[in-house]
Amino acid sequence: MSTKKSDAAQSTHVRIAITNISGELVFETNSSVADVKSAVAAAIAAKTTLALQDIRGHEIVVAAEKIGFVDIGVAADRRVGFGAV
């Protein structure tokens, strides 16, 4: 029995800063890094809304003109224990 996630099931970590708001939207999505990047670029170019879905099925919608920055990366495995890094 293996508890390690397969590479195919790896999610993408997304962090979106909203202008004039100190907090950030942080979530994980099943979309690839390239898909998220193209969705952000398309929303900013068209001056529409950015709509992404998180791993639980919730939809996150942000107006393109309110996006401060978007940080996209592969979600890191959560490590448990005190083993050597």
N, C-alpha and C positions, 0 to 999 in steps of 0.2 A: 504494500500500500504506500503510495507516494503522496506527499502533501504539497509538493512543489508545483506551482502553476506552470502550464506549458507556455511557450513563447507566443503561440497563436492567441492565447487568452489574455495577453498582457494589455493593460489599459494605458491610456494617455492622460497625464496630469495636466490640467489647464488652470492658469491663474490669470484673471482679468482685473485690471485696475480701472476704476470708473473715475472720470474727472470730477473734481470738487467733492469727492467722498473719500474719507480716510480708509475705509474698509476695502477689501478685495473679494471677488468671487473666486472660490477655489473648489474645484470638483474634478472627478475622473470621468472619462468618456471611453467608449469602446471604439470610437473613430481613430483613425491613424493620425500621426503627426501631420502628414501631408494633407489629409482631408481637413483638419482643423485650420491649418495655415491657409489653404485655399478658400475656406469659408470666411475667414477673417478678412483676407485680401479682397474678396468679392463684395463683402458687406461695406467695407471702407470705400472701395472704388465706386460703388453704386449709391453710397450714402443712404443705405437702408438699415434694417436691423440684422444683427448677428444672432442666429438661432442654433444652439447646440443642445444635444441630449446627453444627460449624465448616465452613469452605469445603472441607475435605478429606474430609468425611464422618464425622469423629470426633464422638462425642456427649459433651458436658460435662454432668455431673450434680452439682448442689450442693444440700445440704439448706437449705431456706428459712430456718430459724432460725440458720444460720451465715453468711448474707449480711450483710456490713457495709454495702456500697453497690454500686451498679451504674452504670457510666459507659457511655452508649450514644451513638454518633455515626457519621456517615458516614465511611468510610475515606478518607483523603486520598490524592491521586495522589502517587506517589513521583517526585520530580523529580531529574533527573540534570544535572550541569553547574554552571557558575558564572555563569549568566545573571542578569540583574536580576530581582528578585522583584516 
